[in-house]
Amino acid sequence: MQKAYRVFILILALTMTTTQAAPLDGRGCALDPEHYQHEHSSRAPNSNTLGPRQPSHMPLVISTTSVLVSRTWGVTLQSLLDNGAIKPFEDVLVNNDKKVFDPEINDIEFGEEITEGVNNHGIWEVVSYRGQPRDDLIAKFFREAKSEEYGEVKALKMMNLLVESGKTMDPQPLRKSSLLPVIIMKKKEGITCRQFIENSCSKDSSHSQAQGPLLDWKQTKKMMCKQAAKDAVKFLVFHDDNSDQNGLVTIDEGSVKVELVDYGDAYMVIDKSIPEETFYKACIGE
């Protein structure tokens, strides 16, 4: 009995010593473990509005009598997947979905490259489309079209964000000219959640109430998940890609609003009876 007790104490001690806490800055702003690990890892960060789902594998202690567990997307989301209530978009494709990049797009001009792609071939400003000046569109290029790209087009269409998809010439003059798959979509305004948190929580920044409340990553993630839950019920598209670069923050009269971007890993809602609260819990990991 004493030997078993000593083994238990050893396991508990290892559990407690390997658990990492996110640091607080001088104003009480904090990054959660997922964000902190992401910021201080050697892995290259996802580009703005890009990147596949990156679940954290940092351990969490759930009680004094338990061992470490990996925090993924939560039991609720897994139950929805297991029951077929939601499905990845790449699993619900039909033949026509796989032809969305066939048309050639010619009457379009690009401005500056917004970001170099990690999981795509870059995102660009659109300055002219169909002979008309535009400042409300962006173009997302891919190296090739696969199931994930087909699924993203389908998700954007359901979200009323898709303008056109097809193939056009690579806008980067230093790269070899070739026809590439591209999605033309409506542009959302704002700065990334990561930028907003870094700006508002900087010790050197002069943050006024007009700039909105101070938010840490935990609070910002809740806002992202609330928006994801609303969109899931309204558009039948469940985002659930909780990267701090997949949310864009805007401030209107001191209130903060978060818009979601990057639907490459979204789910299609099959069961329309699921309430917002269930999607929120699935997203937040409760």
MIROSE-105877 format. One record per residue (C-alpha): residue number from 1; residue in one letter; x negated, y, z. Coordinates in steps of 0.2 Angstrom, whole numbers, plus 5000, padded with zeros to 4 digits. Each point is the difference from the previous one (the first is absolute). Layout:
BEGIN
+-----+---+------+-------+------+
!   k ! r ! east ! north !   up !
+-----+---+------+-------+------+
! NUM ! a !    X !     Y !    Z !
...
+-----+---+------+-------+------+
//
This chain:
BEGIN
+-----+---+------+-------+------+
!   k ! r ! east ! north !   up !
+-----+---+------+-------+------+
!   1 ! m ! 5000 !  5000 ! 5000 !
!   2 ! q ! 4986 !  5012 ! 5004 !
!   3 ! k ! 4991 !  4996 ! 4984 !
!   4 ! a ! 5015 !  5003 ! 4990 !
!   5 ! y ! 5003 !  5017 ! 5009 !
!   6 ! r ! 4982 !  5005 ! 4997 !
!   7 ! v ! 5002 !  4996 ! 4981 !
!   8 ! f ! 5016 !  5011 ! 5000 !
!   9 ! i ! 4991 !  5014 ! 5008 !
!  10 ! l ! 4986 !  4999 ! 4987 !
!  11 ! i ! 5013 !  5000 ! 4986 !
!  12 ! l ! 5008 !  5015 ! 5007 !
!  13 ! a ! 4984 !  5009 ! 5003 !
!  14 ! l ! 4995 !  4997 ! 4982 !
!  15 ! t ! 5017 !  5006 ! 4994 !
!  16 ! m ! 4998 !  5017 ! 5010 !
!  17 ! t ! 4983 !  5003 ! 4995 !
!  18 ! t ! 5003 !  4998 ! 4981 !
!  19 ! t ! 5015 !  5011 ! 4999 !
!  20 ! q ! 4996 !  5017 ! 4993 !
!  21 ! a ! 5008 !  5017 ! 5004 !
!  22 ! a ! 5001 !  5014 ! 4989 !
!  23 ! p ! 4992 !  5016 ! 5006 !
!  24 ! l ! 5009 !  5016 ! 5005 !
!  25 ! d ! 4994 !  5017 ! 4995 !
!  26 ! g ! 4999 !  5015 ! 5011 !
!  27 ! r ! 5018 !  5005 ! 4996 !
!  28 ! g ! 5007 !  4982 ! 5003 !
!  29 ! c ! 5001 !  4996 ! 4981 !
!  30 ! a ! 4997 !  4981 ! 4998 !
!  31 ! l ! 4998 !  4988 ! 4986 !
!  32 ! d ! 5008 !  4983 ! 5002 !
!  33 ! p ! 4988 !  4984 ! 4999 !
!  34 ! e ! 5005 !  4997 ! 4982 !
!  35 ! h ! 4995 !  5018 ! 4994 !
!  36 ! y ! 4985 !  5000 ! 5011 !
!  37 ! q ! 4993 !  4984 ! 4993 !
!  38 ! h ! 5004 !  5006 ! 4983 !
!  39 ! e ! 4991 !  5016 ! 5002 !
!  40 ! h ! 4984 !  4992 ! 5008 !
!  41 ! s ! 4999 !  4984 ! 4989 !
!  42 ! s ! 4987 !  4998 ! 4987 !
!  43 ! r ! 5014 !  4995 ! 4987 !
!  44 ! a ! 5003 !  5014 ! 4987 !
!  45 ! p ! 5016 !  5009 ! 5005 !
!  46 ! n ! 5016 !  4999 ! 4988 !
!  47 ! s ! 5001 !  5015 ! 4988 !
!  48 ! n ! 5014 !  5012 ! 5003 !
!  49 ! t ! 5017 !  4993 ! 4998 !
!  50 ! l ! 4992 !  4983 ! 4994 !
!  51 ! g ! 4996 !  4983 ! 5007 !
!  52 ! p ! 5008 !  4984 ! 5004 !
!  53 ! r ! 5007 !  4996 ! 5018 !
!  54 ! q ! 4985 !  4999 ! 5012 !
!  55 ! p ! 5007 !  4992 ! 5016 !
!  56 ! s ! 4989 !  5002 ! 5015 !
!  57 ! h ! 4991 !  4986 ! 5008 !
!  58 ! m ! 4995 !  5009 ! 5016 !
!  59 ! p ! 5006 !  4990 ! 5015 !
!  60 ! l ! 5013 !  5006 ! 5012 !
!  61 ! v ! 5003 !  4994 ! 5018 !
!  62 ! i ! 5018 !  4996 ! 5002 !
!  63 ! s ! 5000 !  4995 ! 5018 !
!  64 ! t ! 4988 !  4995 ! 5014 !
!  65 ! t ! 5004 !  4982 ! 4998 !
!  66 ! s ! 4998 !  4999 ! 4981 !
!  67 ! v ! 4986 !  4999 ! 4988 !
!  68 ! l ! 4997 !  5012 ! 4985 !
!  69 ! v ! 5012 !  5001 ! 4985 !
!  70 ! s ! 4997 !  5008 ! 4983 !
!  71 ! r ! 5012 !  5014 ! 4997 !
!  72 ! t ! 5008 !  4998 ! 4983 !
!  73 ! w ! 5017 !  5006 ! 4994 !
!  74 ! g ! 5010 !  4993 ! 5014 !
!  75 ! v ! 5012 !  4986 ! 5001 !
!  76 ! t ! 5015 !  5009 ! 4993 !
!  77 ! l ! 4992 !  5003 ! 4983 !
!  78 ! q ! 4994 !  4982 ! 5000 !
!  79 ! s ! 5018 !  4994 ! 5004 !
!  80 ! l ! 5007 !  5011 ! 4986 !
!  81 ! l ! 4988 !  4992 ! 4988 !
!  82 ! d ! 5003 !  4983 ! 5006 !
!  83 ! n ! 5019 !  5002 ! 4998 !
!  84 ! g ! 4998 !  5008 ! 4982 !
!  85 ! a ! 5008 !  5016 ! 5006 !
!  86 ! i ! 4985 !  5009 ! 4992 !
!  87 ! k ! 4988 !  4995 ! 4987 !
!  88 ! p ! 4984 !  5007 ! 4993 !
!  89 ! f ! 5004 !  5009 ! 4983 !
!  90 ! e ! 4987 !  4989 ! 4991 !
!  91 ! d ! 5012 !  4985 ! 5005 !
!  92 ! v ! 5015 !  5007 ! 4992 !
!  93 ! l ! 4994 !  5005 ! 4983 !
!  94 ! v ! 5010 !  4995 ! 4984 !
!  95 ! n ! 4993 !  5000 ! 4983 !
!  96 ! n ! 5004 !  5018 ! 4996 !
!  97 ! d ! 4990 !  5005 ! 5015 !
!  98 ! k ! 4985 !  4993 ! 4992 !
!  99 ! k ! 5002 !  5011 ! 4985 !
! 100 ! v ! 5000 !  5017 ! 5008 !
! 101 ! f ! 4982 !  5004 ! 4995 !
! 102 ! d ! 5002 !  4995 ! 4982 !
! 103 ! p ! 5005 !  5017 ! 4993 !
! 104 ! e ! 4986 !  5012 ! 4995 !
! 105 ! i ! 5002 !  5018 ! 5008 !
! 106 ! n ! 4992 !  5013 ! 4989 !
! 107 ! d ! 5008 !  5017 ! 5003 !
! 108 ! i ! 4991 !  5003 ! 5017 !
! 109 ! e ! 4986 !  5011 ! 5007 !
! 110 ! f ! 4991 !  4998 ! 5016 !
! 111 ! g ! 4992 !  5012 ! 5012 !
! 112 ! e ! 4988 !  4996 ! 5014 !
! 113 ! e ! 4997 !  4983 ! 5007 !
! 114 ! i ! 5008 !  5000 ! 5018 !
! 115 ! t ! 4992 !  4985 ! 5006 !
! 116 ! e ! 4989 !  4986 ! 4994 !
! 117 ! g ! 5009 !  4983 ! 5002 !
! 118 ! v ! 4994 !  4986 ! 5011 !
! 119 ! n ! 5015 !  4988 ! 4995 !
! 120 ! n ! 5004 !  5009 ! 4984 !
! 121 ! h ! 4991 !  5011 ! 4987 !
! 122 ! g ! 5003 !  5017 ! 5007 !
! 123 ! i ! 5014 !  5012 ! 5002 !
! 124 ! w ! 5001 !  5016 ! 4989 !
! 125 ! e ! 5010 !  5016 ! 4999 !
! 126 ! v ! 5012 !  5001 ! 4986 !
! 127 ! v ! 4999 !  5018 ! 4992 !
! 128 ! s ! 5011 !  4996 ! 4984 !
! 129 ! y ! 5013 !  4987 ! 4997 !
! 130 ! r ! 5010 !  4998 ! 4984 !
! 131 ! g ! 4995 !  5017 ! 4994 !
! 132 ! q ! 5005 !  5009 ! 5016 !
! 133 ! p ! 4988 !  5007 ! 5014 !
! 134 ! r ! 5002 !  4990 ! 5016 !
! 135 ! d ! 4993 !  5002 ! 5018 !
! 136 ! d ! 5012 !  4988 ! 5008 !
! 137 ! l ! 4993 !  4983 ! 4993 !
! 138 ! i ! 4985 !  4989 ! 5003 !
! 139 ! a ! 4993 !  4986 ! 4990 !
! 140 ! k ! 4994 !  4984 ! 5009 !
! 141 ! f ! 4988 !  4989 ! 4989 !
! 142 ! f ! 4996 !  4982 ! 5001 !
! 143 ! r ! 4986 !  4989 ! 4993 !
! 144 ! e ! 5012 !  4987 ! 4995 !
! 145 ! a ! 5019 !  4996 ! 5003 !
! 146 ! k ! 5004 !  4986 ! 5012 !
! 147 ! s ! 5014 !  4995 ! 5011 !
! 148 ! e ! 4997 !  5013 ! 5013 !
! 149 ! e ! 5000 !  5014 ! 4987 !
! 150 ! y ! 5016 !  4993 ! 4992 !
! 151 ! g ! 5008 !  5000 ! 5017 !
! 152 ! e ! 4994 !  5018 ! 5004 !
! 153 ! v ! 5009 !  5006 ! 4984 !
! 154 ! k ! 5016 !  4991 ! 5006 !
! 155 ! a ! 4999 !  5007 ! 5017 !
! 156 ! l ! 4997 !  5018 ! 4994 !
! 157 ! k ! 5015 !  4999 ! 4988 !
! 158 ! m ! 5011 !  4994 ! 5014 !
! 159 ! m ! 4993 !  5015 ! 5010 !
! 160 ! n ! 5005 !  5012 ! 4986 !
! 161 ! l ! 4981 !  5005 ! 4999 !
! 162 ! l ! 4996 !  4992 ! 4984 !
! 163 ! v ! 4998 !  5011 ! 4984 !
! 164 ! e ! 4992 !  4988 ! 4988 !
! 165 ! s ! 4988 !  4985 ! 4999 !
! 166 ! g ! 4990 !  4994 ! 4986 !
! 167 ! k ! 4982 !  5002 ! 4994 !
! 168 ! t ! 4990 !  5015 ! 4994 !
! 169 ! m ! 4981 !  5005 ! 4998 !
! 170 ! d ! 4989 !  5000 ! 5015 !
! 171 ! p ! 4999 !  5019 ! 5005 !
! 172 ! q ! 4983 !  4998 ! 5007 !
! 173 ! p ! 4988 !  5007 ! 4987 !
! 174 ! l ! 4985 !  4991 ! 5007 !
! 175 ! r ! 5008 !  4983 ! 4999 !
! 176 ! k ! 5002 !  4990 ! 4984 !
! 177 ! s ! 5016 !  5005 ! 4992 !
! 178 ! s ! 5013 !  4986 ! 5000 !
! 179 ! l ! 5019 !  4998 ! 5002 !
! 180 ! l ! 5004 !  4998 ! 5019 !
! 181 ! p ! 5016 !  4995 ! 5009 !
! 182 ! v ! 5007 !  5016 ! 5008 !
! 183 ! i ! 5015 !  5005 ! 5011 !
! 184 ! i ! 5006 !  5018 ! 4998 !
! 185 ! m ! 5010 !  5004 ! 5016 !
! 186 ! k ! 5007 !  5015 ! 5009 !
! 187 ! k ! 4987 !  5009 ! 5012 !
! 188 ! k ! 5003 !  5002 ! 5018 !
! 189 ! e ! 4993 !  5014 ! 5009 !
! 190 ! g ! 4989 !  5000 ! 5016 !
! 191 ! i ! 4984 !  4995 ! 5008 !
! 192 ! t ! 4996 !  4982 ! 5006 !
! 193 ! c ! 5005 !  4995 ! 5017 !
! 194 ! r ! 4981 !  4998 ! 5004 !
! 195 ! q ! 4996 !  5017 ! 4994 !
! 196 ! f ! 5014 !  5007 ! 5011 !
! 197 ! i ! 4995 !  4991 ! 5015 !
! 198 ! e ! 4982 !  5005 ! 4998 !
! 199 ! n ! 5005 !  5018 ! 4997 !
! 200 ! s ! 5012 !  5002 ! 5014 !
! 201 ! c ! 4989 !  4990 ! 5013 !
! 202 ! s ! 4984 !  5008 ! 4996 !
! 203 ! k ! 4992 !  5009 ! 5015 !
! 204 ! d ! 4994 !  5014 ! 4988 !
! 205 ! s ! 5017 !  5003 ! 4992 !
! 206 ! s ! 5012 !  5014 ! 5005 !
! 207 ! h ! 5016 !  4992 ! 4999 !
! 208 ! s ! 5016 !  5010 ! 5002 !
! 209 ! q ! 5018 !  4995 ! 5003 !
! 210 ! a ! 5004 !  5006 ! 4982 !
! 211 ! q ! 4989 !  4986 ! 4994 !
! 212 ! g ! 5011 !  4987 ! 5008 !
! 213 ! p ! 4997 !  4990 ! 5016 !
! 214 ! l ! 4984 !  4990 ! 5004 !
! 215 ! l ! 5002 !  4982 ! 4995 !
! 216 ! d ! 4989 !  4985 ! 5002 !
! 217 ! w ! 5000 !  4985 ! 4989 !
! 218 ! k ! 5013 !  4990 ! 5011 !
! 219 ! q ! 5012 !  5014 ! 4998 !
! 220 ! t ! 4997 !  5002 ! 4982 !
! 221 ! k ! 5002 !  4982 ! 4997 !
! 222 ! k ! 5017 !  5000 ! 5008 !
! 223 ! m ! 5005 !  5014 ! 4988 !
! 224 ! m ! 4994 !  4990 ! 4985 !
! 225 ! c ! 5010 !  4985 ! 5006 !
! 226 ! k ! 5016 !  5010 ! 5003 !
! 227 ! q ! 4999 !  5006 ! 4982 !
! 228 ! a ! 4996 !  4982 ! 4994 !
! 229 ! a ! 5015 !  4994 ! 5009 !
! 230 ! k ! 5012 !  5013 ! 4992 !
! 231 ! d ! 4993 !  4997 ! 4983 !
! 232 ! a ! 5003 !  4981 ! 5002 !
! 233 ! v ! 5018 !  5003 ! 5004 !
! 234 ! k ! 5003 !  5013 ! 4987 !
! 235 ! f ! 4989 !  4994 ! 4985 !
! 236 ! l ! 4998 !  4981 ! 5005 !
! 237 ! v ! 4981 !  5003 ! 5000 !
! 238 ! f ! 4990 !  4996 ! 5016 !
! 239 ! h ! 4983 !  5009 ! 5000 !
! 240 ! d ! 4991 !  4993 ! 5015 !
! 241 ! d ! 4983 !  5005 ! 4995 !
! 242 ! n ! 4994 !  5009 ! 5015 !
! 243 ! s ! 4984 !  5007 ! 4994 !
! 244 ! d ! 4996 !  5018 ! 5007 !
! 245 ! q ! 4997 !  5005 ! 4981 !
! 246 ! n ! 5017 !  4993 ! 4995 !
! 247 ! g ! 5010 !  5014 ! 5008 !
! 248 ! l ! 5000 !  5018 ! 4995 !
! 249 ! v ! 5004 !  5014 ! 5013 !
! 250 ! t ! 5009 !  5016 ! 4997 !
! 251 ! i ! 5005 !  5013 ! 5012 !
! 252 ! d ! 5016 !  5011 ! 4999 !
! 253 ! e ! 5003 !  5013 ! 5013 !
! 254 ! g ! 4990 !  4991 ! 5013 !
! 255 ! s ! 5008 !  4983 ! 4997 !
! 256 ! v ! 4990 !  4985 ! 4993 !
! 257 ! k ! 5006 !  4989 ! 4986 !
! 258 ! v ! 4991 !  4985 ! 4993 !
! 259 ! e ! 5003 !  4993 ! 4982 !
! 260 ! l ! 4994 !  4982 ! 4995 !
! 261 ! v ! 4989 !  4997 ! 4985 !
! 262 ! d ! 4992 !  4984 ! 4992 !
! 263 ! y ! 5013 !  4986 ! 4997 !
! 264 ! g ! 4988 !  4987 ! 4994 !
! 265 ! d ! 5004 !  4989 ! 5015 !
! 266 ! a ! 5018 !  5004 ! 5002 !
! 267 ! y ! 5014 !  4988 ! 5004 !
! 268 ! m ! 5017 !  4999 ! 4991 !
! 269 ! v ! 5015 !  4999 ! 5012 !
! 270 ! i ! 5011 !  4985 ! 4995 !
! 271 ! d ! 5011 !  5000 ! 5015 !
! 272 ! k ! 5009 !  5017 ! 5000 !
! 273 ! s ! 5008 !  4998 ! 5017 !
! 274 ! i ! 4983 !  5003 ! 5009 !
! 275 ! p ! 5001 !  5016 ! 5011 !
! 276 ! e ! 4987 !  5013 ! 5001 !
! 277 ! e ! 4995 !  4995 ! 5018 !
! 278 ! t ! 4995 !  4983 ! 4994 !
! 279 ! f ! 4989 !  5007 ! 4986 !
! 280 ! y ! 4992 !  5013 ! 5013 !
! 281 ! k ! 4996 !  4986 ! 5012 !
! 282 ! a ! 4992 !  4989 ! 4986 !
! 283 ! c ! 4990 !  5015 ! 4994 !
! 284 ! i ! 4994 !  5006 ! 5017 !
! 285 ! g ! 4996 !  4982 ! 5005 !
! 286 ! e ! 5012 !  4998 ! 5015 !
+-----+---+------+-------+------+
//
